[in-house]
Amino acid sequence: MAVIEAHNIRKSYGDLEVLHDVDISVREGEILGLIGPSGSGKSTLLRILDLIEPPSGGELSVFGIDVVAERDRWLDLRRRMGMLFQRPIVFNASVYDNVAMGLRYRGASGGDIDRRVQEALEAVGLSRYIRSRAADLSGGEQQRVALSRVLVTDPEILFLDEPTANLDPTSTATIERIVADLNREAKTTVLISTHDLAQGQRLAHRIGVMIEGTVAQTGSPHAIFHEPRSQKIARFVGVQNIIPGRVVSREGGLTTVAVKERRLVSTTPPPGEEVLAVIRGEDISLHRREPGYEEAENLFPARVAAIEPMAPFVNVTVDCGCDLAALVTARRAEALELAEGMQVWVSLQAKAVHLIPREG
């Protein structure tokens, strides 16, 4: 069941169009991640879905209610949702008063406020700071205070706008754990926008990629990162190899593509005669000699053209009739004794060669 349905959403500020043709559906109880370059419209879309501001056009329903037609119901609907912003917002008051604020606006009783504030702070590991001044806490602790202020109202939908962008790794892991536990135990629906591609893969059940003001692709983390729909998406999700090619044959469920002086085999049905072969560097294996046990459909000799350390990995460019960038661990590179000019063997499974139409 979808708790949010948006179709053809548009948003403009004067002559500046920020969103266009946005179609997105959010299922009850899922974590949906929004990723995309800066300026792609992620924050604006969250603000529209959270009913902070209206769209300039399109259709939008929240909890089955047409919110474009029924603006008078926004306040009641917003009380069923909560938003955590990138920069923690804390007021010059105690942690207790910061967290209790939303409950006081809702007219909760003193005893109910005490109980729920205690529970919210325990959930984020800050109960010992309940009487401390919120402004005196660290950035990560302030963000947890802000998160507690949202969680204490028991939102059915939680919006997170770059919630860990300014936090250290430990604070980031804490916020992620809290969100994952909340989703698993309370079945809270979560929408999170993030620049951290790894965070999107860790947390989200589905991911939407925003490119130039619209949702360009939605799917599982595996589909987004291994089967991108376009060259722009492939580049954004960090695909190292995007190689022009031409389909030569399709036989037995395998597509053969000519790329420069090499032919690659893929399991992707040909999307046209002129294609781009999209290959993640970590899917390419390097060997010192021809492996006799390798089941990869693509197996060929190559020469190491360049080695670039990218701790904890090493980016190795090999020339095998076309240039391929392989991403190997530092330990694997050391074991292979890689050096520029040396001969190696490359193996690559056909399912790791994803084909997309060549644009333009």
N, C-alpha and C positions, 0 to 999 in steps of 0.2 A: 504494500500500500504506500502511495506517495503522500508525503506531508507537505511537499512544495512542488508545484508544477508551474514552470515558466515557459512561455512560448513567444518568440519574436520580440523579446524585450529590447527596448532602445532607451538610451539615455544621452541627452545633450545638455551642455551648459552654454547657452547662447549658440554660437556657430561651431562650437567644439563638440563633435560626436565622440562620446567615450565608450558607449556600448551599442551594438547593432546585431540584430538577428540572433539573439541569445535564446537557445532552447536548452532547458535543463530540468531534470526531475530528481528529487531527493526522496529516497525511500525511508520509511519509518525505521529507526533503530540502526541506521548505517552511519559510517564515517565517510563523508565525501570530501576529498581533497581537491583544492583548486591550485594549480601551479601555472606559471607563465612569467614572461619577462616583466620588469618594472614598466608600469604604464599600460599594461594590457587590460586593465579594468577589473581586477580581482576585488579590490576593496570596494569599489563602486557597486559591483554586483552584490556583495554581502550586505551592504547598507540598504539596497533595494529589497532583497529577500527578507531582511530583518525589519522591514517597514520603517526604517529611519527616514527614508526619502522615497518619493514616488518615481516610477519609471516615466519616461517621456512618451512611451507607447508600448503596446504589446499586451499579453494576457498573463495574469499572475494569480494563482490561488494558493492559500496557506491554510492547512487543516481543512481543505475542501471548501473554503470560503473564497469567493471572487473578491479579492481585496481592491481591485481597480474600481469595481462598481460600488463596493461597500466600505468607503473610507471611514465611516462612523464607527466601525468595529476594530479599527487599528489598535486602540489602546488596550482593549481586552486581549487581542491576539499577541501584542508585544509583551504582555505580562506572562505569556506562556513560552517566551523565548528569552535568550540572554546573549550578550555580545561582550567578548574580551578583545581589547584593542592591542596594537603592537606595543605602544608605550604604556606602562602601568599607570593607571589613574588612581592616586590615593589622596585623601583629603587630610588636612592638618588636624588630625584627631587620632584617637586610639585605634588600634587594630579592631577592637570590638565595635566601636562606633562606625568604622568604615564598612565592616561586613553587615552590620545591622541596618544600614541605611535603607536598603530596598524593602526590608520587612516593615520598617516603620512607615514608609510611604503606603504600604498595603494595609496598614492598620492592625498588624499582628499584636497580640498581647505580650506583655513583658516576659512572662514565663516561657511562652513559645519562642520569642526572640532569643532568650538566653540559651535554650536547648539547641535551637537550630544553628546559632552562631558557633557554639561549642563543637557541634558535629561537623560543621563546614571547615573549621580551623583544624580539627583533628584529621580530617580527610586530606588536607594539604600539608600536614606536619608543622603547623604553626601555633598550636594551642598554647605553648609556653610564652608566646608573645602577645597574648590577648589584651594585656593592659599597656603594652608598649606603644609609642607614637609611631604610626605607620611610616611617616616620612623619614624616620631614622633607620629603617631597615635597608638591606641591600636591594639592588634592582631585581634579582630573582625572587627575593622574599616579597617585595612589593607586588610583583606580578602574581604571586600566589595569593596575596591579600585580595587583589582585584578579581582573581578567579573565584575566591571564596565568596565575594560579594555577589557574583553571578550565580554560583551554585546554591547558595543558601535559599534562593527563591524557587528551587526545583524546576528549572526550565525543561521543557520537552524538546526544544531545539537549542543547541548551543553553537553560536557563531564565534570563530576564533580567527582574528585578522592578524597574521604574522605574529603569533603570541610569544615566540621564542627568538625573534630576530635579534634582540639586543642582549641575550642571556648567554652565560657561560655553559659549557657542555653539561655540567652537573645539574644546573637549574633547568636546562632544556630537557634532560632525561626525566627529571621529577615532574615537570608539567606534562610530558608525554605519558608518563605512567598514570597520572591522575586522570587524564582524558580517556585513556584506554580502559581503565577500571570503571569509570563512570559509564562509558558506553556498554561495557560487558555486563555490569551489575544492575544498572538502572535502565538500560536500553535507551539511553538518551541519544537522540539524533544529533550528529555533529557535522558542521561544515567548517573546514579549516583552509585558509589560504596561506601558502608558504612559498618562500624562495628556496627552501631546503629540499632538494629533490629526494634525498635519503629519508627525510622525515615523512614526506608524502608516501613513500613506499612502506615505511614502518607502520604508519598509523591507518592509512585509508583502505577501505574496502574497494572503493572506486575512486578514480581520479579524472578530473576534467582539466584539459589544457586550454588556457586562454591565450589566444594570439590576436593581437591587433583589435581588441574590443569585442571578440566573440569567442564562444566555446568551440574550438576547432576539433576536439576529439574527446570522447568520454569512454572509459573502459576500465578494466582491471589494471592494477599496477603493471602486471606482466605485459598486457596488450599495449599500454602506453609506452613503456620503455623498450620493448622488443619488437612491436609491430606498429610503429608510428604511421599515421595516415599521410603525412606530407613531409617535404624536406624541411620546412620551418620547424615542425614539431620534432623531427629527428635531431636537428641541430640543437634545439633547446634542451632535450633530454639527454644530451651528451653522447650521441652516437659518433664514434670516431671515424667511421668509414661510410661515405655516401658517394657511390661510384656510378657514373653514367654507363649504361650498357644497352645491348640490343638482344631481344629474345630470338634464339635460333631454333629451339624446338621445345615441344612439350610431349613427354612420353612416360608412361608408367607412374604418373603422379609427380614427376619431376620436371622442372623447367630449367633449360640450359640457356645461360646468358653469356654473350661475348662481351668482355670488358677489357679493352685494349688488347694485349696479346695473351690473355688468359680466359678460360671458360669456367664459369662457376655454375654449380647446380643448386637449385632452390626448390623447396616444397610449395612456394607461393604460386598460385595460378597467375599466369601473365596478365597484368592490368593494362597491357598494350604492347606494341612492338618496341617502343623506346621507353626504357625504364631506368630507375635508380636502384642499385643494389645497396641495401642498408644493413650494415654489419657492425655489431658492438665489438669493441676490441677485446673484451674479456671472453668472447666466444671463440677466439682464435687461439689454437694451441701450437706451440713451437717445440720442435724435437731436434736433437743433434744428428740423428740418423733416421732413415725411413722406418716408421713403426710397422711391425708385422701384425699388430693386434688391433690397429685403429679401425673403427667402424664408420668413420666420417666419410661422406660421399665426396668431399673435396680434399684431395691430398696431392701435394706437389712440392717440388724443391724451390728454395728461395735463397736470397742473399740479404744479410742484415745491412740495411742502408743507414740507419741512425738509431741511437739509444738515448732516451731522455728520462732521467729519474723523475718520478712523480710520487714521492713517498706516500704510502707504503708500497706503491707499485712502480713498475718501469714501463714506459711506453716505447715499444720496439717497432720501428718501421722496417718492413721487409719488401724487397722487390721480387715479385714472382711473375713478372709479365704485366703486373699492375702493382701499384703501391698499396700495401695493407698495413694498418697500425694495429698491433697486438698489444694488449694490456696484460702483463704478467706480474706476479708478485716478485718482490725484491729477492726472496729466497730462491724462487724458481729461476730467475735471471742469473743468480750466482751459481746455481747448480749447473746451468747450461753453459756457463763461462762465456756468455755472449760478448761479442766484439764486432765492431763495424767491419764489414767485408767477409765475415765468416759465412759458410754455407749451412743452412738449416732446412728442416722440412716443416711445412705448414699443414695442419689438418683443421677442417672446418665442416661442421655438420650442415646438411642442406637446409634443415629447419632454422638455422641461425642466419641464413641469407634471406632477408625480407625484401620483397620487391614492391616498389611504389611507382606510380606513373611519373614520367619525367615532365616537369612543369615547363611551360614556355617552349 
